Amino acid sequence: MIRITSTQEGFRRAGHVFGTAGQEYDDNAFDKEQLAMLLDEPKLTVEVIDNETNVDQVVLAIGRLPIDDPDLWMKSGGPQIKALEADLGVKVTAEVRDQAWQIYSEARD
């Protein structure tokens, strides 16, 4: 589930009208191009509100990141949030990234 909140009532983007109260959408309500447009819009806040599903999705996204690309990884070894957001098309919090990284790391051991 994705929640989108606008700083301006009646704000239009990607064929939808957004309000200040926030609206919830299914994960597949927007294609990747639309999600990228929404994520880049400063007047909108796009957040994933189903953390369990989100953690699972982030674990899978970590597995898809090329290990040999240093731009995608932090010095500590974990994945960069921007790399995960680019793969998933939604914002990822540091908390969710860290939870997913722990699950992914434990599964690899």
Buried (B, 14 or more C-beta within 10 A) or exposed (E): EBBBBBEEEEBEBBEBEBEEEEBEBEBEBBEEEBBBBBBEBEEBBBBBEBEEEBBEBBBEBBEEBEEEEEEBBEEEEBBBBEBBBBBBBBBBBEEBBBBBBEBBEEEEE
